[in-house]
Amino acid sequence: MNAARGRDLTRNLFPIAALLVGGMWAGVYLSQHLAGAANAAQPVQPVVTTDADAAATSPAETAPACDPDLAMAHVCMLAERIGPRAAGSPEERQAAHYIGGYLLGLGYEIVNKGEVTLSGEHGMTRNVIARRPAGDGAGLLLGAHYDSIALNGPCPGANDNASGVAAMLELARLCAEMDAPCPLYFVAFGGEEMIDRNREHHHYGSRHFYTHQPEPLVAMISVDM
């Protein structure tokens, strides 16, 4: 991937993804609190704000800034330094350690759901699941797969899907500094690409997560390519 083009792509992606996450948070908050507010016995008095109040709480001043160069560094680590990450390979496991260590450093709880058996002799894969307890009710999940396809030979997977993982990690960094109305999950799925020519041998990580996730989710955003 051309480095300059990659930075341009990440600069365009983060505002959109941040709006999606913000919209999901707003939806969760409204779904949990709007009904109670509508049934309140006392009328709600209008709140008058001044220009000074609006300036003091401007999102442009309070929201943390995204760092496309940091996101690009994640892409380079996964696609260049680690390289092709076929499901079940040592490189896929190395990528899992990198992703988990970064999320742990941000203060997230790393939830171990165990290894996932791949078909045939392809070994094992695993999901990297980071959780941040917050608020009440169902959680919001932001996910991206970190393995790369290997049907036609080794593939570094810079676009599919180191780019998605990089966006997820950068959004996790931003969300670590924000208040959230519900539990947050950042999940790097393993073993999502087809591991052979059998059209059923794919999406091991997400299927395993679905069957072993004890807490309800209100929504999931998949960041792919």
C-alpha positions in Angstrom: 0.0 0.0 0.0 1.3 3.5 -0.9 2.1 5.2 2.5 0.7 8.6 1.4 -2.5 7.0 0.0 -2.8 5.0 3.2 -2.7 8.1 5.4 -5.3 9.8 3.2 -7.6 6.8 3.5 -7.2 6.8 7.3 -7.8 10.5 7.6 -11.1 10.1 5.7 -12.1 6.9 7.5 -11.9 8.1 11.2 -14.4 10.9 11.1 -17.0 8.6 9.5 -16.3 5.8 11.9 -16.3 8.2 14.9 -19.7 9.4 13.7 -21.0 5.8 13.5 -19.7 5.1 17.1 -21.2 8.3 18.3 -24.5 7.6 16.7 -24.6 4.1 18.2 -23.9 5.6 21.7 -26.6 8.1 21.2 -29.0 5.4 20.2 -28.1 3.3 23.2 -28.6 6.2 25.5 -31.9 7.2 24.0 -33.3 3.6 24.0 -32.4 3.3 27.7 -33.6 6.7 29.0 -36.2 8.2 26.6 -39.1 6.1 27.8 -38.5 7.0 31.4 -38.2 10.7 30.5 -41.5 10.6 28.6 -43.4 9.3 31.6 -41.9 11.9 34.1 -44.6 13.5 36.2 -43.0 17.0 36.2 -42.8 19.0 33.0 -39.2 19.6 31.8 -38.2 23.3 31.9 -36.3 24.6 28.9 -32.6 25.2 29.4 -31.2 28.5 28.1 -27.6 28.3 27.0 -25.3 31.1 26.0 -22.7 31.2 23.2 -20.0 31.0 25.9 -21.6 27.8 27.2 -21.6 26.3 23.7 -18.0 27.2 23.1 -17.0 25.7 26.4 -18.5 22.3 25.4 -17.6 22.4 21.7 -16.9 18.8 20.5 -14.0 20.1 18.5 -12.3 21.2 21.7 -13.3 18.3 23.9 -13.0 15.2 21.6 -9.6 13.6 21.3 -8.0 13.8 17.9 -7.4 10.8 15.7 -3.8 10.0 14.6 -3.7 8.6 11.1 0.1 8.2 11.3 -0.3 5.9 14.4 -3.0 4.0 12.5 -0.6 3.6 9.5 2.1 2.3 11.9 -0.3 -0.5 12.9 -0.8 -1.4 9.3 3.0 -1.5 8.7 3.5 -3.6 11.8 0.9 -6.2 10.8 1.5 -6.3 7.0 5.2 -5.7 6.8 7.0 -6.6 10.0 4.7 -9.6 10.9 3.6 -10.2 7.3 1.2 -12.8 6.0 -1.1 -14.0 8.8 -2.8 -17.1 7.6 -5.2 -18.6 10.1 -3.4 -20.9 12.5 0.0 -19.7 11.5 2.7 -18.4 14.0 2.4 -15.0 12.3 -1.3 -14.9 13.1 -0.5 -15.7 16.7 2.2 -13.0 16.7 -0.4 -10.5 15.4 -2.8 -11.5 18.2 -0.2 -10.8 20.8 0.5 -7.4 19.3 -3.1 -6.4 19.2 -3.9 -7.7 22.7 -0.8 -6.0 24.1 -1.8 -2.7 22.6 -5.4 -2.9 23.8 -4.2 -3.9 27.3 -2.0 -0.9 27.3 -5.0 1.4 26.7 -6.6 0.1 29.9 -9.0 -2.4 28.4 -9.8 -5.8 30.0 -8.7 -8.6 27.7 -11.2 -11.4 27.8 -9.9 -14.9 27.0 -12.6 -17.0 25.3 -10.1 -19.8 24.4 -8.7 -21.1 21.2 -10.8 -22.0 18.2 -10.1 -25.2 16.2 -9.8 -24.8 12.5 -10.8 -27.5 10.0 -8.4 -30.1 8.7 -4.8 -29.7 9.8 -4.8 -25.9 10.0 -4.4 -25.8 13.7 -5.9 -23.2 16.0 -6.9 -19.5 15.9 -8.1 -17.1 18.6 -10.1 -13.9 19.0 -8.6 -11.0 20.8 -11.4 -9.6 22.9 -11.0 -6.3 24.7 -13.8 -5.1 27.0 -14.5 -1.9 28.8 -17.3 -2.1 31.4 -19.5 1.0 31.3 -23.1 1.9 31.9 -25.9 -0.6 31.9 -27.6 -2.9 29.4 -26.4 -4.3 26.1 -22.9 -3.6 24.8 -21.6 -2.1 21.5 -19.0 -4.1 19.5 -16.4 -2.8 17.1 -14.7 -5.6 15.3 -12.2 -6.4 12.5 -10.5 -9.6 11.5 -6.7 -9.8 11.7 -5.8 -12.9 9.6 -5.0 -12.6 5.9 -6.0 -14.9 3.1 -3.6 -17.6 1.8 -5.5 -19.5 -0.8 -3.2 -18.4 -3.7 0.0 -18.0 -1.7 1.1 -15.7 1.2 -0.6 -12.4 1.3 0.5 -9.5 3.6 -3.1 -8.3 3.9 -2.4 -4.6 4.3 -5.8 -3.7 2.9 -7.7 -6.8 3.9 -7.6 -6.4 6.8 -4.7 -4.7 8.5 -6.3 -1.4 7.6 -9.5 -2.4 9.4 -7.6 -3.5 12.5 -5.6 -0.3 12.5 -8.9 1.7 12.3 -10.3 -0.4 15.2 -7.2 0.1 17.3 -7.2 3.9 16.8 -10.9 4.1 17.6 -10.2 2.0 20.7 -7.6 4.6 21.7 -10.1 7.4 21.2 -12.9 5.6 23.1 -10.6 4.9 26.0 -10.7 8.6 26.8 -14.5 9.1 26.4 -17.4 8.4 28.6 -19.7 5.6 27.3 -23.3 4.7 28.1 -22.8 1.0 27.7 -20.1 -1.7 27.7 -17.7 -1.5 24.8 -16.1 -4.4 23.0 -13.2 -4.2 20.6 -12.7 -7.6 19.0 -10.0 -8.8 16.5 -11.4 -11.9 15.0 -9.1 -14.7 13.9 -9.6 -17.3 11.2 -12.1 -15.3 9.2 -10.7 -15.8 5.7 -11.3 -19.1 3.8 -8.5 -21.5 4.8 -9.0 -23.9 1.9 -11.3 -24.4 -1.1 -14.2 -25.6 1.1 -16.7 -22.8 1.0 -17.8 -23.5 4.6 -14.3 -23.1 6.1 -14.2 -19.5 7.1 -15.4 -17.1 9.8 -14.2 -19.3 12.6 -13.6 -16.4 15.0 -16.9 -14.6 14.6 -18.9 -17.8 14.8 -17.1 -18.8 18.0 -17.7 -15.3 19.5 -21.4 -15.5 18.6 -21.9 -18.8 20.4 -19.8 -17.9 23.5 -20.8 -14.3 24.1 -22.6 -14.3 27.4 -23.6 -10.6 27.4 -26.2 -9.1 25.0 -25.1 -6.7 22.3 -27.1 -3.8 21.0 -25.1 -3.5 17.8 -21.9 -4.4 16.0 -19.8 -2.4 13.6 -17.5 -4.4 11.3 -14.4 -2.5 10.0 -13.3 -4.5 6.9 -11.0 -3.1 4.2 
